[in-house]
């Protein structure tokens, strides 16, 4: 791995495999304290439940001390520049975890910091989530070459990170998104250009899920898009994951959702809470994977 964990695109296949292996080790060994005596600054510009709790608990379980910084407290990009924050926090801490809106601010922070910086989510990508999802697939015996993954909904940061992974591991990745809600064009084109995975856009979700081993969705309206909610509800209404749609899926397909879920919008309670859902496992595995990322970046294991 490089010094930072900013996007999946920066990983190699060997990096991915090592992270999966280390995640399993740390999940089984609760006594390992590779972060003993270390502090991790955690910046939260966006609200957070799973990300904050999993990182904070993870640092503590690894023997370190988390320092949580709210956007109101530091005002990254407004009260304080990314340059100053990166320089100053590097003098006090051993790593920085940042959950931000603007991906460029993350890149600036990493540029000026002399300690590892971890992308805990930006509007462009969510690498910790997708690596945790990959571990979830391995945990459920689903991780195999050319696994068929169908994503239904908004082509957001989750999709961008899946595309980056498709540039490393061979997948069959199908995106079922409405016109105008496609993922980042540069990331999409780069993933296709690499030729490692089969990548396609299929507008009709009924067609898109027919051969899927995994059916993935996310909220139609992300943080910062609240003013678009009514339009998005109209544009996405045929993309809901429900019992009617699942009739077109394979009998052994599983359903994933990164949470938080807008129940009754992108997915129904019946599916989200049903036997084919691995959503709670996904949430738990954020803890285990992020511990592995921290330990790897700090070169402690």
MINULUM-214368 format. One line per field, with one value per residue (C-alpha): residue number from 1; residue in one letter; x, y negated, z negated. Coordinates in Angstrom, 2 decimals, always signed. Last residue first. Example, Ala and Ser with C-alpha at 12.3 -4.5 7.8 and 13.67 -1.06 7.14 Angstrom:
MINULUM-214368
kepa <- 2; 1;
romi <- S; A;
X <- +13.67; +12.30;
Y <- +1.06; +4.50;
Z <- -7.14; -7.80;
END
This chain:
MINULUM-214368
kepa <- 301; 300; 299; 298; 297; 296; 295; 294; 293; 292; 291; 290; 289; 288; 287; 286; 285; 284; 283; 282; 281; 280; 279; 278; 277; 276; 275; 274; 273; 272; 271; 270; 269; 268; 267; 266; 265; 264; 263; 262; 261; 260; 259; 258; 257; 256; 255; 254; 253; 252; 251; 250; 249; 248; 247; 246; 245; 244; 243; 242; 241; 240; 239; 238; 237; 236; 235; 234; 233; 232; 231; 230; 229; 228; 227; 226; 225; 224; 223; 222; 221; 220; 219; 218; 217; 216; 215; 214; 213; 212; 211; 210; 209; 208; 207; 206; 205; 204; 203; 202; 201; 200; 199; 198; 197; 196; 195; 194; 193; 192; 191; 190; 189; 188; 187; 186; 185; 184; 183; 182; 181; 180; 179; 178; 177; 176; 175; 174; 173; 172; 171; 170; 169; 168; 167; 166; 165; 164; 163; 162; 161; 160; 159; 158; 157; 156; 155; 154; 153; 152; 151; 150; 149; 148; 147; 146; 145; 144; 143; 142; 141; 140; 139; 138; 137; 136; 135; 134; 133; 132; 131; 130; 129; 128; 127; 126; 125; 124; 123; 122; 121; 120; 119; 118; 117; 116; 115; 114; 113; 112; 111; 110; 109; 108; 107; 106; 105; 104; 103; 102; 101; 100; 99; 98; 97; 96; 95; 94; 93; 92; 91; 90; 89; 88; 87; 86; 85; 84; 83; 82; 81; 80; 79; 78; 77; 76; 75; 74; 73; 72; 71; 70; 69; 68; 67; 66; 65; 64; 63; 62; 61; 60; 59; 58; 57; 56; 55; 54; 53; 52; 51; 50; 49; 48; 47; 46; 45; 44; 43; 42; 41; 40; 39; 38; 37; 36; 35; 34; 33; 32; 31; 30; 29; 28; 27; 26; 25; 24; 23; 22; 21; 20; 19; 18; 17; 16; 15; 14; 13; 12; 11; 10; 9; 8; 7; 6; 5; 4; 3; 2; 1;
romi <- X; X; X; X; X; X; X; X; X; X; X; X; X; X; X; X; X; X; X; X; X; X; X; X; X; X; X; X; X; X; X; X; X; X; X; X; X; X; X; X; X; X; X; X; X; X; X; X; X; X; X; X; X; X; X; X; X; X; X; X; X; X; X; X; X; X; X; X; X; X; X; X; X; X; X; X; X; X; X; X; X; X; X; X; X; X; X; X; X; X; X; X; X; X; X; X; X; X; X; X; X; X; X; X; X; X; X; X; X; X; X; X; X; X; X; X; X; X; X; X; X; X; X; X; X; X; X; X; X; X; X; X; X; X; X; X; X; X; X; X; X; X; X; X; X; X; X; X; X; X; X; X; X; X; X; X; X; X; X; X; X; X; X; X; X; X; X; X; X; X; X; X; X; X; X; X; X; X; X; X; X; X; X; X; X; X; X; X; X; X; X; X; X; X; X; X; X; X; X; X; X; X; X; X; X; X; X; X; X; X; X; X; X; X; X; X; X; X; X; X; X; X; X; X; X; X; X; X; X; X; X; X; X; X; X; X; X; X; X; X; X; X; X; X; X; X; X; X; X; X; X; X; X; X; X; X; X; X; X; X; X; X; X; X; X; X; X; X; X; X; X; X; X; X; X; X; X; X; X; X; X; X; X; X; X; X; X; X; X; X; X; X; X; X; X; X; X; X; X; X; X;
X <- +1.66; +2.49; +3.19; +0.99; -0.77; -1.32; -2.61; -5.04; -6.32; -6.71; -8.67; -10.79; -11.60; -12.74; -14.89; -16.52; -17.28; -20.05; -21.98; -21.62; -22.77; -25.85; -26.58; -26.27; -29.87; -31.19; -32.95; -35.04; -34.58; -33.69; -35.98; -39.19; -38.31; -38.44; -35.51; -34.73; -37.69; -39.63; -36.76; -34.37; -31.32; -28.19; -26.67; -24.19; -26.88; -26.36; -28.78; -27.96; -28.80; -29.53; -32.90; -31.61; -33.41; -36.54; -38.86; -36.67; -38.36; -41.78; -40.38; -38.75; -35.52; -36.79; -35.58; -38.99; -39.36; -35.94; -36.78; -39.81; -38.07; -35.06; -37.14; -38.67; -35.27; -33.27; -33.12; -31.83; -28.75; -26.12; -26.26; -27.38; -30.75; -31.39; -30.00; -27.93; -28.38; -26.59; -27.77; -25.19; -25.07; -26.70; -27.86; -31.36; -30.63; -30.05; -33.02; -35.55; -33.50; -34.06; -31.31; -28.52; -25.05; -22.16; -18.82; -17.05; -13.86; -10.12; -10.35; -8.37; -10.28; -13.62; -12.34; -10.80; -14.02; -16.10; -13.66; -13.53; -17.29; -18.15; -21.21; -24.42; -27.45; -28.57; -30.38; -31.55; -29.10; -28.78; -25.06; -23.81; -20.40; -19.11; -15.94; -12.24; -10.28; -8.21; -10.11; -13.37; -12.28; -12.23; -15.70; -16.95; -15.47; -17.32; -20.54; -20.35; -19.53; -22.78; -24.41; -27.88; -29.98; -29.39; -25.96; -25.65; -22.70; -21.82; -18.77; -16.16; -13.53; -14.89; -15.97; -19.34; -18.35; -20.29; -17.15; -15.57; -18.58; -18.40; -14.68; -15.52; -18.18; -15.60; -13.33; -16.32; -17.14; -13.56; -13.22; -16.10; -15.60; -16.48; -18.70; -16.11; -15.94; -13.63; -10.64; -7.63; -4.61; -1.21; +1.21; +3.25; +0.13; +0.34; -0.61; -3.05; -5.05; -5.00; -6.30; -9.05; -9.97; -10.17; -12.69; -15.19; -17.80; -15.64; -15.06; -11.38; -9.25; -5.81; -2.83; +0.01; -0.93; +0.34; +2.77; +0.81; -2.32; -0.60; +0.60; -2.60; -4.80; -2.71; -2.80; -6.48; -7.17; -8.78; -11.87; -13.27; -11.74; -11.90; -14.02; -12.16; -14.79; -17.94; -16.51; -16.24; -12.94; -12.78; -9.48; -9.03; -6.54; -4.70; -4.72; -6.06; -9.47; -9.44; -8.65; -11.39; -13.98; -13.39; -13.24; -16.38; -18.30; -17.47; -18.04; -21.17; -22.96; -21.82; -22.73; -20.39; -17.43; -16.12; -12.36; -10.75; -7.29; -5.60; -3.30; -0.62; +0.69; -0.55; -1.68; -0.64; -2.68; -3.69; -5.86; -9.09; -7.59; -10.32; -11.39; -7.75; -6.70; -9.67; -8.99; -5.32; -6.20; -8.63; -6.07; -3.36; -5.62; -6.46; -2.82; -1.80; -4.45; -2.88; -4.36; -4.37; -7.67; -9.27; -9.11; -7.50; -5.70; -2.39; +1.30; +0.97; +0.00;
Y <- +5.84; +2.29; +0.64; -2.35; -2.01; +1.73; +1.48; -1.28; +0.59; +3.82; +2.03; +0.52; +3.98; +5.31; +2.34; +1.89; +5.60; +4.93; +2.79; +5.32; +8.10; +6.00; +5.70; +9.39; +9.58; +12.81; +13.79; +10.62; +7.35; +5.25; +7.25; +7.04; +3.58; +2.29; +0.83; -2.39; -4.20; -2.25; -2.34; -5.18; -3.13; -4.38; -2.12; -0.29; +1.96; +5.55; +8.22; +11.87; +14.00; +17.69; +17.85; +15.85; +12.55; +11.73; +12.37; +9.90; +7.01; +7.83; +8.49; +5.07; +3.30; -0.05; -1.13; -1.97; -4.98; -6.40; -9.49; -10.49; -10.03; -11.86; -14.87; -15.05; -14.66; -17.21; -19.79; -17.03; -16.48; -17.40; -14.00; -11.39; -11.04; -7.74; -5.78; -2.74; +0.54; +3.82; +7.10; +9.88; +13.12; +11.33; +13.22; +11.77; +8.59; +6.17; +7.28; +6.43; +3.31; +1.89; -0.65; +1.86; +0.26; +2.63; +3.67; +6.98; +6.81; +6.65; +4.62; +1.67; -0.62; +0.22; -0.83; -4.01; -4.93; -4.53; -6.52; -9.33; -9.33; -9.56; -7.35; -7.69; -9.50; -11.40; -8.46; -6.11; -3.61; +0.16; +0.81; +4.30; +5.44; +8.85; +8.87; +9.50; +7.76; +4.58; +2.29; +3.69; +2.33; -1.17; -0.59; +0.54; -2.69; -4.82; -2.92; -3.69; -7.34; -7.72; -6.21; -6.27; -3.12; +0.57; +2.21; +5.66; +7.80; +10.99; +12.77; +12.95; +14.45; +15.65; +14.04; +15.52; +17.74; +15.59; +14.27; +13.58; +11.49; +9.62; +8.99; +7.40; +5.31; +4.06; +3.10; +1.34; -0.60; -1.68; -2.89; -5.39; -7.65; -10.93; -12.67; -11.81; -8.92; -7.64; -8.37; -7.53; -9.83; -8.45; -10.90; -13.70; -15.68; -18.34; -16.21; -14.08; -17.14; -18.46; -15.14; -15.10; -18.69; -17.64; -14.93; -17.55; -16.31; -14.92; -11.98; -12.14; -9.69; -11.05; -9.02; -9.09; -12.28; -15.56; -17.01; -15.53; -17.28; -20.62; -20.09; -18.50; -21.09; -23.96; -22.67; -21.70; -25.32; -26.25; -28.36; -27.56; -24.52; -22.46; -24.25; -22.95; -22.61; -22.87; -20.23; -17.90; -16.47; -13.05; -12.07; -8.30; -6.62; -3.43; +0.11; +1.87; +2.17; -1.59; -2.38; -0.01; -1.44; -4.93; -3.74; -1.60; -4.22; -7.09; -5.24; -3.44; -6.54; -9.63; -13.20; -14.79; -17.06; -14.40; -14.59; -11.73; -12.23; -8.91; -8.55; -5.91; -4.42; -0.95; -0.84; +2.80; +4.03; +7.60; +9.20; +9.40; +11.97; +13.44; +10.19; +9.09; +12.18; +12.02; +8.36; +9.19; +11.71; +9.37; +6.54; +8.80; +9.80; +6.19; +5.10; +7.99; +6.93; +3.48; +0.47; -3.17; -2.73; -1.72; -5.35; -7.56; -5.09; -6.87; -5.93; -3.62; +0.00;
Z <- -11.59; -12.68; -9.36; -10.27; -6.95; -7.38; -10.97; -10.02; -6.95; -8.94; -11.66; -8.90; -7.60; -10.97; -11.96; -8.55; -8.81; -11.29; -8.80; -6.00; -8.34; -9.09; -5.36; -4.49; -3.20; -1.66; -4.88; -5.06; -6.93; -3.89; -1.61; -3.63; -4.89; -1.33; +0.60; +2.50; +0.93; -1.68; -4.11; -3.44; -4.30; -6.04; -4.93; -2.65; -1.17; -0.03; +1.19; +1.83; +4.87; +4.28; +6.06; +9.03; +9.53; +11.57; +8.62; +6.72; +8.53; +7.08; +3.62; +3.48; +4.46; +5.78; +9.20; +10.73; +8.39; +9.26; +11.31; +9.22; +5.88; +7.32; +8.27; +4.80; +3.10; +5.08; +2.25; -0.04; +2.10; -0.52; -2.17; +0.35; +2.05; +3.83; +0.92; +1.77; +3.63; +4.27; +5.77; +5.56; +7.54; +10.45; +13.57; +13.85; +11.91; +14.80; +16.87; +14.16; +13.31; +16.83; +17.57; +18.14; +17.91; +18.49; +17.04; +17.66; +15.64; +16.27; +19.48; +18.09; +20.45; +18.82; +15.40; +16.83; +18.64; +15.48; +13.32; +15.89; +16.36; +12.65; +12.16; +14.18; +12.79; +15.89; +17.43; +14.69; +13.16; +13.46; +13.25; +14.04; +12.82; +13.84; +11.79; +12.39; +9.60; +10.02; +12.40; +11.06; +7.67; +9.15; +10.57; +7.15; +5.73; +8.27; +7.59; +3.87; +4.64; +6.60; +9.68; +8.08; +8.12; +8.79; +8.54; +10.02; +9.02; +10.90; +9.48; +12.22; +9.95; +6.63; +3.39; +2.48; -0.46; -2.92; -4.64; -1.25; -0.22; -3.53; -2.95; +0.38; -1.31; -3.80; -0.90; +0.67; -2.48; -3.19; +0.42; +0.38; +3.39; +5.09; +2.52; -0.09; -2.53; -5.31; -3.09; -5.26; -5.64; -6.69; -8.35; -6.76; -5.97; -3.26; -0.26; -2.25; -3.29; +0.26; +1.60; -1.04; -0.18; +3.47; +2.57; +1.40; -1.09; -3.86; -6.19; -7.18; -9.17; -10.05; -11.28; -13.85; -15.66; -17.10; -14.57; -11.64; -12.92; -12.39; -8.81; -7.55; -9.26; -7.91; -4.34; -4.50; -5.37; -8.68; -9.30; -5.85; -4.14; -7.32; -9.89; -12.97; -15.70; -13.62; -11.28; -14.24; -15.44; -17.11; -18.71; -18.72; -21.11; -20.22; -21.57; -18.47; -20.13; -20.78; -17.14; -15.98; -18.37; -16.98; -13.38; -13.65; -15.65; -13.32; -10.07; -11.21; -12.54; -10.66; -9.82; -7.26; -8.07; -10.43; -11.03; -12.97; -14.48; -15.31; -18.30; -18.90; -22.16; -21.31; -17.68; -17.08; -20.05; -19.11; -21.83; -19.79; -17.43; -15.20; -13.53; -13.39; -11.47; -9.07; -8.31; -7.77; -5.07; -3.32; -3.49; -2.04; +0.85; +1.69; +1.52; +3.79; +6.31; +6.26; +4.51; +5.67; +7.53; +4.23; +3.17; +0.53; -1.72; -2.35; -2.54; +0.46; +0.00;
END
